[in-house]
Amino acid sequence: MKTTGQEIVDANQWIAKCAARLQQQWPRVEPDDLHDLACDLFGTKKWRAMPPEEAALEWLRQGIPEAA
């Protein structure tokens, strides 16, 4: 599958908006770490289908998983 320049811009915008929303909730977390998290979320169809701010909040609502 070939990607267009617009798809890359859209992905970058989605990731930036998601990371910004995560930063609002977690102001002490390094922005690069939140960007990486937003990239991971964008890589999952479930999250990518949502608006980025909504995906961030929904992901946060899941809580932190317990160690196995």
C-alpha positions, 0 to 999 in steps of 0.5 A: 500500500502506498501512502500519500503525503496527506495521509502522513500529515493526517497521521502526524496531526493525529499523533500530535493531538493525542500526545497533547491530550495525554500531556494534559493528563500527565504533565510530568511525563516526558513529551517524547514518551507521550509522543511514543505512546500516541504513535503506539495508539495510532498503530492500533485500528481501534484507537486510530478510528477515534478522534485523537483526544477521545482515544487518549481519554478512553485509553487513560480510562482503562487504567494501568494494567497490573503486572502479570 
